[in-house]
C-alpha cells in the first residue's frame, strides 16, 4: 500500500512537470524582417488604393492612387523598433505618424500613434506592373 501511494505521488508529480514544461512560449515577431516585401491596402472608408514595398535595406516605395487618377510614387527610408514603424520621405519630411504594427500570417495592421488611431490593414501582394510603369514620381513627402 505504501509503495502504491508513493508510485501515485511520483506519477502525479511527473504529470505536473510534463504539463507545465510543455507550455508553448510566445515567439517574438521579428517585425523588421517580417514586413520586408510588397503590401496592398484598399481602405473601405477612403477612395484610395495603396501599394508599398519595404526593402531589406530600409528603403520604401509607396504607390498611392486617390480617386481615379494615376498612382503617385513616394520614396524614402523606414526604421523599425520592436513593433513600431517610422519613416522619412526622400526630401527629409517625416511620415505624419509612426505606426504600431501587428502581423497575422499575410496581414499587416498598422495603427497610427499620432492620436488619430487611424488603422490601415495591408495584405501581402505584389505590386502590379501597370502601377509600377504608369506612376507619377513625387519628390516631396506627404502620403503616409
C-alpha positions in Angstrom: 0.0 0.0 0.0 2.8 2.4 0.9 4.6 1.6 -2.4 1.4 2.2 -4.4 0.9 5.5 -2.6 4.5 6.6 -3.5 4.0 5.5 -7.0 0.9 7.5 -7.4 2.5 10.6 -5.9 5.5 10.2 -8.3 3.2 9.8 -11.3 1.2 12.9 -10.3 4.4 14.9 -9.9 5.7 13.7 -13.3 2.4 14.6 -15.0 2.6 18.1 -13.4 6.1 18.6 -14.6 5.2 17.5 -18.1 2.1 19.7 -18.3 3.9 22.8 -17.0 7.0 22.1 -19.1 5.1 21.7 -22.3 3.6 25.2 -22.4 4.1 27.0 -25.7 6.3 30.0 -25.5 5.1 33.1 -27.3 7.6 33.7 -30.1 8.7 37.3 -30.5 7.9 38.5 -34.0 10.9 40.0 -35.9 8.9 42.8 -37.5 12.0 44.3 -39.2 12.3 41.1 -41.3 8.6 40.2 -41.5 7.5 43.4 -43.2 10.0 43.3 -46.0 8.2 42.8 -49.2 5.2 44.2 -51.1 1.9 45.0 -49.5 -1.5 46.3 -50.7 -4.2 48.3 -48.9 -7.6 49.4 -50.2 -9.3 51.1 -47.3 -13.1 50.8 -47.4 -13.6 54.2 -45.8 -11.4 56.1 -48.3 -11.4 56.5 -52.1 -7.7 55.3 -52.3 -5.6 52.4 -53.3 -2.1 51.9 -51.8 0.8 49.7 -52.5 4.0 49.8 -50.5 7.3 47.9 -50.8 9.5 47.7 -47.7 13.1 46.8 -48.8 15.5 44.9 -46.6 18.0 47.8 -46.6 15.5 50.2 -45.0 14.1 51.9 -48.1 10.5 52.1 -49.1 8.5 52.9 -52.3 4.8 53.8 -51.8 2.3 54.0 -54.6 -0.9 55.8 -53.8 -3.9 56.4 -56.0 -6.7 58.8 -54.8 -9.9 58.6 -56.8 -9.4 57.6 -60.4 -6.2 59.4 -61.0 -2.8 57.9 -61.6 -0.7 56.4 -58.9 1.8 58.6 -57.2 5.1 57.2 -56.1 6.7 58.3 -52.9 10.1 57.0 -51.7 12.2 57.2 -48.5 13.5 55.2 -45.7 11.9 53.3 -42.8 13.0 52.1 -39.4 11.5 49.6 -37.0 12.0 49.3 -33.3 10.0 46.4 -31.8 6.6 46.7 -33.4 6.8 50.5 -34.1 7.4 51.6 -37.7 8.6 55.1 -38.6 9.7 56.7 -41.8 11.1 59.7 -43.6 10.5 60.7 -47.2 13.4 61.2 -49.6 13.1 65.0 -49.1 13.6 64.6 -45.3 9.9 65.0 -44.4 8.9 62.6 -41.6 5.7 60.5 -42.0 2.6 62.0 -40.5 2.8 59.4 -37.8 4.7 56.3 -36.6 2.7 53.1 -36.5 2.2 50.2 -34.2 2.3 47.0 -36.2 0.5 43.7 -35.8 1.3 40.8 -38.1 -1.0 37.8 -38.7 0.0 35.4 -41.4 -0.2 37.5 -44.6 -1.8 40.6 -43.0 -0.1 43.7 -41.6 -2.2 46.0 -39.5 -0.8 49.5 -38.8 -2.3 51.8 -36.2 -1.2 55.4 -36.2 0.4 56.6 -33.0 -0.3 60.4 -33.6 -3.5 60.3 -31.7 -5.8 59.8 -34.7 -5.9 56.0 -34.1 -6.2 55.5 -37.9 -5.9 51.8 -38.7 -4.7 50.6 -42.1 -4.7 46.9 -43.0 -2.4 45.6 -45.7 -2.2 42.2 -47.3 0.9 40.7 -48.8 0.5 41.2 -52.5 2.8 42.0 -55.5 2.6 45.5 -57.0 1.1 45.2 -60.4 3.3 46.1 -63.4 0.8 48.7 -64.6 1.1 50.5 -61.3 4.9 50.5 -61.4 5.0 51.6 -65.1 2.4 54.3 -65.1 3.0 56.1 -61.8 4.0 59.8 -61.3 7.1 60.1 -59.1 6.6 62.7 -56.3 9.8 64.3 -54.9 8.3 65.5 -51.7 6.7 63.7 -48.7 3.1 63.5 -47.7 1.5 60.1 -48.4 1.9 58.2 -45.1 
